[in-house]
Structure formats: C-alpha cells, structure tokens
C-alpha cells in the first residue's frame, strides 16, 4: 500500500470520528467531498489531474481540521457558534426556518449555542413572535443562503459545524475553478502559483472556515465568470444555462452582484457574438423588456428620470447608514452635507468622481497604517495588508498585460472584477466590511498579480498562456 493511501485512510478516520462526535450533516459534507474528489479524478485531463487533486485534498483537509478547532474554540469560550456576529445570524435564523419546514412544535426549541446571551434562542423567539410560525420573507438578514442552510438543517438537524465544513468545500472548489479560469489567460505555471497563493492567503482561511457567506459568494463568482468565458468562446447553450443557473443563485444571496453580471454579459454580447447571435440577444432582451413593462405596468419616462437620483440615494444612503454604527471603524467618501438624513441626494459629476476615487482608495487599502491601533483584528491582519500593498501594482500590471496579449479572455474577467470593485467602493464605509468584501475579489487580484510578477521577473512570455 502506498504512503498516500495510508495518509488518506488516517485522515478519513479522523474526519469520520468528527462526524460521530457532531452530526450526520458533517458526514454528508465529508461524503460530498469524496464524491467530488473521485469525479475530478475521472474527468480531469492528465496534465492537470495530479496538481488539482493534490491541491484539493491538502486544502480541504487542512480547512476541515481548522474549522473544527475554530468551532470548538468559539463554543468553549461561550461566543456562540462563531466569533463573527453575522455568521451567528445566518445559522440562528436558519434554525427557525428548519423548524418551520419540518413542522416541529415551534414552542419547543431544545438547542443552545452556549453563548453568554444565548443568541440562538433569542433569534428563534424573535422570528417566532414576528412571523407566527410562517416562513419569513427575503430581507437583508434572511437571504437565499439562510434558506439553504435552513433546508440542510431540516434534513440533517441543527449543526453549525456543517455550515463551516460546507464553506471549506465551497472555497476549495472555487479555487480549483479559478485555476481553470486563469489557464484561459496565463500559462500553467502562473496559474498554479496564483491558486497556491490564493489558498494560502491568511484571511481566506478565516472566511473559509467560519460561517460567513464569503465562500459561497466566491464560488458563485467564479462559476459565473467561468460560464461566461466558456459561452463566449464555445458558443454552446449549455454554458449559457450554467451562467443563468449561477446568476439565479447569486441573485438570492447578493443581488447587486447579480445585476453587475447581467450588465457585463449584455455589454460583452454585443462585442463577442456574431451578427445573428447578437440579433437574437437583442430580440430576447427586447421581448423580456416588453414583458416586464406590460406585467408590472412600468412608467418608463418616470423610471428614467429617477435612475440618477435613486442610484445615489441607495449608494449614499448605505454609506451614511454605516457611518452611524456605534463602535465601528468607518470612513467617509461622500460630501459632508449628505450626513443629514433629510438631505436631497443631488451630486454633481466632479463630486461623484472625487467620491469614487476616494472610495477606490479606501476599498483597496484599508486598514491603513494609522488604523491598526483602533482594533486588534486590524493589528493581526496588518502584515497581510503590507503584502497586499506590494502585490497591488503587480495586479494592475498583470491585468494590463493580460488585456494586451489575451484580450478576448481577459476582458471577461477584468471587466467583471473592475465593475464589482467599483460597486463595493461606492457603498462601503466600514473598514472591517470593506476588508472582508475585498477578500471576495482578492483571488482575482492575486491571479493578475502573479501574471505581473512573472512578467517582470521572468521571461516576458512566461506569464502569458501559450
């Protein structure tokens, strides 16, 4: 028996013991992981198989072990199921949804999160009193991911560790898909270096082992971009369906990202499709437009006149709302007069451009050196931020080089990443949230940075796909 087989058996035994100690849900994630491994083993090309399978196993196993320790640490310290309040909210709200789906006695809820305030019971009772045993509507705190977790809880019972293990699998799979996206632009050596750097990026460990939704967001982003790349290169309907499916899922989790993908797809369709395909796309969009106008009785002139005002009302309103959060480390990008809630959102082009560049600066650089004393978390992540400062120029250079030599492929990735960067820059005002949301796009920044590094320090041809 080979050493690697012994290694797999030992690790499998350890993971199965974790399942016995916690829930059937963790065993389901473990079985799904092995199923994914054997599918990749059978369908991957020989040139990529060994690297991808090794990377998949090492990344996933390491994250599963870390996530279990992370969960036990949070639970033993009476912090609930996670150190992040947002993550506890997803799990807690999903517990209520699972009880409604299963038809259990809603007045008997036996679970506790071992936190000092028992936030699980508080969230459950709040939702029970508000919705009287009915399923809650979609909102800021209850999105498609919460419903998905609730569905899993209804099958496998309440298990926050299962969500963390699922995030470990999602993030690892997203890294593998990103490798194949990078290979469409750069060569294998650059793509492999970029994915390895991504999976070793310190903060990505934190997001992938916690109960936050960064991992599933990253997975959906790479699925949408991969599907767009394949559709525009192969012109096959199956890749359009893959894009539509990924877009539908992300719509129920982060709707603003879904809108950005629709905008990118429509614009690229006019430039990348042939005349006949372009005509069909225009016809399809026009039919859908007429359908929505007729069904919802839309007043088009009034809508067009309000687009400018509503856009700034949403972005500035979100930015201003964040500035009012007590204890949060925030920054301001819009003019000070917008701090008044009753102020009319009227901003000229110069003010908008100034705010945009300020937003880009903060989004790409926070936490800044003078902010590290404001939070222990900022102090911990500051070494990573310093590395990011060094990578940022190479990321820009890598994007320029990719657009020059592999424009047809690079424009799909670069345009989408650039648009999402702009969106995040316009609405962020919280340093911690901006840091976390930047890490959703960090995998793409790192891939382009690797291309720029190989271009500068290697042969000029090295970073570009042959």
BAMAR-472212 format. One line per 2 residues: their letters; for each residue x, y, z of C-alpha. Coordinates in steps of 0.05 Angstrom, whole numbers, plus 5000, padded with zeros to 4 digits. Each point is the difference from the previous one (the first is absolute). Example, Ala and Ser with C-alpha at 12.3 -4.5 7.8 and 13.67 -1.06 7.14 Angstrom:
BAMAR-472212
AS) 5246 4910 5156; 5027 5069 4987
end
This chain:
BAMAR-472212
XX) 5000 5000 5000; 5027 5068 4981
XX) 5014 5054 5052; 4948 5046 4970
XX) 4946 4947 5009; 5019 4991 5073
XX) 4998 5075 5008; 4930 5002 4970
XX) 4975 4944 5045; 5027 5034 5063
XX) 4970 5067 4981; 4934 4967 4982
XX) 4998 4966 5068; 5012 5066 5035
XX) 4945 5035 4961; 4951 4944 5011
XX) 5014 5004 5074; 4981 5074 4996
XX) 4935 4979 4968; 4984 4950 5055
XX) 5013 5055 5051; 4957 5053 4967
XX) 4946 4985 4948; 4979 4964 4937
XX) 5005 5065 4963; 5076 5000 5006
XX) 5002 4929 4973; 4958 5024 4941
XX) 5052 5054 4985; 5055 4948 5007
XX) 4965 4953 4952; 4987 5057 4951
XX) 5074 5018 5003; 5022 4929 4983
XX) 4949 4997 4944; 5028 5065 4972
XX) 5071 4973 5005; 4984 4937 4961
XX) 4961 5039 4947; 5060 5045 4988
XX) 5046 4939 4999; 4959 4969 4944
XX) 4985 5062 4958; 5061 5045 5005
XX) 5053 4999 4946; 5064 4965 5016
XX) 5042 5064 4998; 4959 5031 5056
XX) 4976 4939 5039; 5058 4991 5049
XX) 5007 5073 5017; 4925 5013 5009
XX) 4987 4937 5041; 5060 5013 5046
XX) 4979 5072 5009; 4928 4981 5013
XX) 5018 4949 5054; 5051 5041 5036
XX) 4958 5064 5000; 4936 4966 5020
XX) 5029 4955 5055; 5038 5058 5031
XX) 4939 5044 5000; 4955 4946 5029
XX) 5047 4990 5058; 5007 5075 5011
XX) 4925 5012 4996; 4987 4947 5052
XX) 5050 5031 5047; 4972 5069 4985
XX) 4930 4976 5017; 5022 4966 5065
XX) 5039 5062 5021; 4941 5047 4988
XX) 4952 4952 5035; 5045 4988 5061
XX) 5012 5075 5009; 4924 5010 5001
XX) 5001 5042 4937; 4945 4960 4967
XX) 5013 4961 4937; 5045 5052 4969
XX) 5042 5060 5019; 4966 5042 4945
XX) 4931 5027 5017; 4978 4997 4927
XX) 5018 4926 4997; 4960 4985 5063
XX) 4941 5036 4969; 5000 4956 4938
XX) 5001 4936 5042; 4950 5025 5052
XX) 4948 5023 4949; 5008 4936 4961
XX) 4983 4960 5063; 4932 5033 5002
XX) 4988 4987 4926; 5018 4927 5009
XX) 4949 4992 5055; 4946 5031 4957
XX) 5017 4955 4941; 5000 4937 5043
XX) 4935 5018 5033; 5028 4992 5071
XX) 4968 5027 5063; 5022 5072 4994
XX) 4991 5012 5074; 5052 4947 5017
XX) 5070 5019 4977; 5053 4957 5035
XX) 5064 5029 4970; 5050 5049 5031
XX) 5062 5032 4971; 5036 5002 5068
XX) 5009 5075 4995; 4993 5045 5060
XX) 4938 5033 4970; 4974 4937 4965
XX) 4991 5038 4934; 4972 4937 4967
XX) 4939 4998 5046; 4992 5076 4995
XX) 5000 4998 4923; 4952 4941 4999
XX) 4951 5033 5048; 5004 5066 4962
XX) 4983 4968 4934; 4945 4957 5032
XX) 4967 5061 5031; 5006 5041 4937
XX) 4978 4949 4947; 4955 4956 5044
XX) 5028 4934 4973; 5001 5022 4927
XX) 5061 5002 4955; 5031 5070 5001
XX) 5006 5041 4935; 5067 5015 4968
XX) 5035 5057 5033; 5070 5026 5017
XX) 5010 4948 5055; 4959 4944 4968
XX) 5024 4985 4930; 5007 4939 4956
XX) 5060 4974 5039; 4960 5000 5065
XX) 4945 4961 4966; 5050 4951 4972
XX) 5031 4989 5069; 4931 4993 5029
XX) 4983 4947 4949; 5064 4961 5019
XX) 4982 5006 5074; 4931 4973 4985
XX) 5032 4937 4970; 5061 4989 5045
XX) 4978 5038 5063; 5032 5063 5028
XX) 5076 4999 4993; 5039 5065 4991
XX) 5063 4959 4988; 4968 4972 4936
XX) 4996 5071 4972; 5073 5012 5014
XX) 5020 4934 4967; 4957 5019 4940
XX) 5036 5066 4995; 5067 4962 5001
XX) 4976 4959 4941; 4971 5060 4963
XX) 5064 5041 5006; 5045 4942 4979
XX) 4956 4987 4939; 5000 5074 4983
XX) 5076 5000 5001; 5001 4940 4952
XX) 4952 5035 4951; 5041 5063 5004
XX) 5060 4960 4979; 4965 4981 4935
XX) 4978 5072 4990; 5072 5023 5009
XX) 5024 4948 4949; 4957 5034 4948
XX) 5044 5062 5007; 5067 4980 5030
XX) 5043 4938 4993; 4997 4941 5048
XX) 5059 5023 5042; 4970 5068 5014
XX) 4931 4971 5012; 5026 4949 5050
XX) 5040 5051 5037; 4940 5046 5004
XX) 4953 4946 5027; 5050 4976 5051
XX) 5010 5072 5024; 4924 5008 5003
XX) 4989 4938 5043; 5056 5021 5046
XX) 4976 5072 5007; 4992 5008 5076
XX) 4932 5034 5004; 4970 4951 4950
XX) 5011 4946 5053; 4956 5040 5047
XX) 4943 5012 4951; 5001 4928 4975
XX) 4997 4967 5069; 4948 5046 5030
XX) 4925 5004 4988; 5002 5063 4958
XX) 4976 5001 4928; 5065 5023 4967
XX) 5017 4929 4978; 4934 4987 4964
XX) 5004 5070 4969; 5070 4986 4974
XX) 4977 4933 4972; 4941 5032 4964
XX) 5045 5055 4972; 5049 4951 4969
XX) 4943 4957 4974; 4968 5060 4965
XX) 5066 5023 4971; 5020 4930 4978
XX) 4932 4991 4966; 5006 5067 4964
XX) 5070 4982 4976; 4977 4933 4973
XX) 4937 5029 4969; 5036 5055 4962
XX) 5055 4953 4977; 4959 4937 4984
XX) 4931 5031 4984; 4966 4940 5032
XX) 4932 5006 5032; 5019 4956 5059
XX) 5050 5053 5024; 4945 5052 4996
XX) 4957 4956 5044; 5058 4993 5048
XX) 5007 5075 5003; 4925 5010 5009
XX) 4998 4949 5057; 5059 5032 5036
XX) 4970 5069 4989; 4933 4978 5028
XX) 5032 4973 5063; 5042 5063 5012
XX) 4938 5043 4988; 4971 4972 5066
XX) 5065 5011 5039; 5031 5064 4974
XX) 4953 5033 4951; 5046 5058 4982
XX) 5052 4951 4976; 4948 4965 4957
XX) 4982 5067 4968; 5073 5014 4985
XX) 5006 4933 4965; 4938 5014 4957
XX) 5029 5067 4979; 5067 4969 4982
XX) 4968 4943 4963; 4956 5045 4958
XX) 5057 5047 4982; 5048 4943 4982
XX) 4945 4967 4958; 5000 5059 4952
XX) 5075 4996 4989; 5014 4925 5004
XX) 4940 4969 4964; 4990 4995 4925
XX) 4948 5042 4965; 4946 4946 5001
XX) 5013 4983 5073; 5002 5074 5017
XX) 4933 5010 4967; 4970 4942 5039
XX) 5028 5030 5064; 4970 5068 4985
XX) 4933 4968 4982; 5000 4959 5064
XX) 5016 5061 5043; 4946 5041 4965
XX) 4948 4946 5011; 5018 4995 5073
XX) 4997 5076 5005; 4930 5002 4971
XX) 4978 4943 5045; 5022 5037 5064
XX) 4970 5066 4976; 4933 4968 4986
XX) 4996 4955 5061; 5023 5052 5051
XX) 4970 5060 4964; 5065 5039 5002
XX) 5003 5075 4985; 5064 5003 4959
XX) 5009 5076 4996; 4991 5006 5075
XX) 5049 4943 5013; 5053 5030 4955
XX) 4993 5068 5035; 5010 4968 5068
XX) 5059 4954 4983; 5052 5053 5016
XX) 4967 5020 5065; 4985 4929 5024
XX) 5070 4976 4984; 5031 5051 5045
XX) 4946 4992 5052; 5017 4927 5007
XX) 5076 5006 4999; 5005 5063 5043
XX) 4945 4975 5046; 5037 4936 5013
XX) 5065 5036 5012; 4967 5049 5047
XX) 4964 4945 5039; 5066 4964 5013
XX) 5030 5064 5027; 4948 5000 5055
XX) 5019 4931 5028; 5027 5007 5070
XX) 5070 4973 5012; 5013 4987 4926
XX) 5064 5025 4967; 4973 5040 4941
XX) 5021 5048 4945; 4963 5052 4959
XX) 5004 5006 4924; 4939 5044 4984
XX) 4993 5075 5015; 4985 5016 5072
XX) 4932 5031 4984; 4973 4930 4986
XX) 5006 4983 5074; 4932 5032 5010
XX) 4945 4948 4991; 4951 5049 4970
XX) 5049 5027 4948; 4982 4991 4927
XX) 5052 4956 4965; 5025 5048 4947
XX) 5073 4991 4981; 5036 5029 4940
XX) 5050 4964 4956; 5062 5028 5034
XX) 4975 4980 5069; 4982 4931 4974
XX) 5069 4989 4969; 5033 5025 5064
XX) 4958 4953 5042; 5014 4942 4952
XX) 5075 5008 5004; 4998 5008 5075
XX) 4957 4937 5004; 5049 4961 4956
XX) 5058 5024 5042; 4969 4978 5066
XX) 4971 4936 4973; 5067 4977 4971
XX) 5044 5022 5059; 4962 4994 5067
XX) 5020 4990 5054; 5051 5055 4992
XX) 5062 5003 5044; 4971 5053 5047
XX) 4937 4956 5011; 5035 4939 5029
XX) 4996 5027 5072; 4924 5005 4995
XX) 4988 4925 5000; 5035 4935 5019
XX) 4976 4970 4935; 5032 5055 4959
XX) 5065 4989 5037; 4998 4925 4985
XX) 4986 5008 4926; 5047 5058 4988
XX) 5059 4956 4977; 4954 4972 4947
XX) 4979 5070 4980; 5073 5019 4991
XX) 5009 4941 4953; 4938 5023 4963
XX) 5030 5069 4991; 5059 4967 4965
XX) 4955 4957 4956; 4952 5056 4979
XX) 5046 5031 4947; 5015 4931 4971
XX) 4925 4985 4998; 4988 5062 4958
XX) 5059 4983 4956; 4976 4928 4992
XX) 4932 5024 4979; 5030 5046 4948
XX) 5046 4945 4972; 4942 4951 4998
XX) 4956 5049 4962; 5056 5013 4951
XX) 5016 4928 4983; 4937 4962 5017
XX) 4947 5053 4991; 4941 4955 4981
XX) 5006 4959 5064; 5028 5053 5047
XX) 4946 5052 4985; 4946 4953 5028
XX) 5036 4993 5067; 5030 5070 5005
XX) 4935 5037 4983; 4960 4961 5051
XX) 5051 5007 5055; 5008 5074 4985
XX) 4924 5012 5001; 4992 4964 5067
XX) 5059 5039 5028; 4964 5064 4981
XX) 4935 4977 5032; 5033 4982 5065
XX) 5040 5065 5000; 4936 5042 4994
XX) 4962 4968 5058; 5054 4982 5052
XX) 5013 5043 5060; 5019 4948 5053
XX) 5074 4980 5001; 4988 4929 5023
XX) 4945 4987 4948; 5041 5031 4945
XX) 5058 4955 5018; 4955 4938 4999
XX) 4966 5019 4935; 5067 5015 4967
XX) 5020 4929 5017; 4943 4975 4957
XX) 5036 5030 4941; 5070 4988 5027
XX) 5007 4932 4963; 4994 5037 4933
XX) 5048 5055 5023; 5050 4946 5020
XX) 4995 4964 4933; 5014 5064 4962
XX) 5056 5017 5049; 5033 4933 4985
XX) 4996 5017 4926; 5033 5068 5013
XX) 5055 4969 5044; 5018 4948 4947
XX) 4999 5054 4947; 5050 5043 5039
XX) 5046 4948 5031; 4994 4944 4949
XX) 5003 4997 4925; 4950 5047 4968
XX) 4963 4941 4969; 4998 4960 5065
XX) 4937 5028 5031; 4957 4997 4938
XX) 4964 4938 4976; 5033 4966 4941
end
